[in-house]
Amino acid sequence: MKKIDDLKEHGGKLAQEVQENDAKLLSRMAASTTPVIKTIGLNLLKMGKQDTKGEIYDPAYYPAKMIVLGKVEPDPVRPDNPTKTITDQFCVLSEDGDFFELMYSFDGFLTDSYLNRIDARRAIDRYGYDIMFMLYQAMHDYLKSEEELIASLNTVIGYIFARKQ
């Protein structure tokens, strides 16, 4: 019985340690993934006009490639222009290893966006551990040469999701 209690206590300490360092873990995962983003990432829409069928024309794209990690209910307005309502809001990771909130607005004719840089702590607080899981999935699928790292992350991510749900 003592051994079970010791294991529970040790598991609780490990869980607390992971939670206290989750932003550091996410930052390191992002740094490890950046070489892959240049290959698998997308040049996301910065701005474009929409025709009556909803098709985008005259598009402009962000020059840096990014991967989408999560989506949330949008904030009411954009921080760069409070007159613009946010229609969609995503957490993205750029090829430079930076986290951003990508906020889209639509005024009936023009779709435009605002890219708001955030840190790993804000990303987790706003988008939850799902972004960590999505980043892990990208690492798992595209960083085959880092098998030991992926196996370790698999253990940590599995532990986080088992405890958080």
Rosetta blueprint (number, residue, H / E / L):
1 M L
2 K H
3 K H
4 I H
5 D H
6 D H
7 L H
8 K H
9 E H
10 H H
11 G H
12 G H
13 K H
14 L H
15 A H
16 Q H
17 E H
18 V H
19 Q H
20 E H
21 N L
22 D H
23 A H
24 K H
25 L H
26 L H
27 S H
28 R H
29 M H
30 A H
31 A H
32 S H
33 T H
34 T H
35 P H
36 V H
37 I H
38 K H
39 T H
40 I H
41 G L
42 L E
43 N L
44 L L
45 L E
46 K E
47 M E
48 G E
49 K E
50 Q E
51 D L
52 T L
53 K L
54 G L
55 E L
56 I E
57 Y E
58 D E
59 P E
60 A E
61 Y E
62 Y L
63 P L
64 A L
65 K L
66 M E
67 I E
68 V E
69 L E
70 G E
71 K E
72 V E
73 E L
74 P L
75 D L
76 P L
77 V E
78 R L
79 P L
80 D L
81 N L
82 P L
83 T L
84 K L
85 T E
86 I L
87 T L
88 D E
89 Q E
90 F E
91 C E
92 V E
93 L E
94 S E
95 E L
96 D L
97 G L
98 D L
99 F E
100 F E
101 E E
102 L E
103 M E
104 Y E
105 S E
106 F E
107 D L
108 G L
109 F L
110 L E
111 T E
112 D E
113 S E
114 Y E
115 L E
116 N E
117 R E
118 I E
119 D L
120 A H
121 R H
122 R H
123 A H
124 I H
125 D H
126 R H
127 Y H
128 G L
129 Y L
130 D H
131 I H
132 M H
133 F H
134 M H
135 L H
136 Y H
137 Q H
138 A H
139 M H
140 H H
141 D H
142 Y H
143 L L
144 K L
145 S L
146 E L
147 E H
148 E H
149 L H
150 I H
151 A H
152 S H
153 L H
154 N H
155 T H
156 V H
157 I H
158 G H
159 Y H
160 I H
161 F H
162 A H
163 R H
164 K H
165 Q L
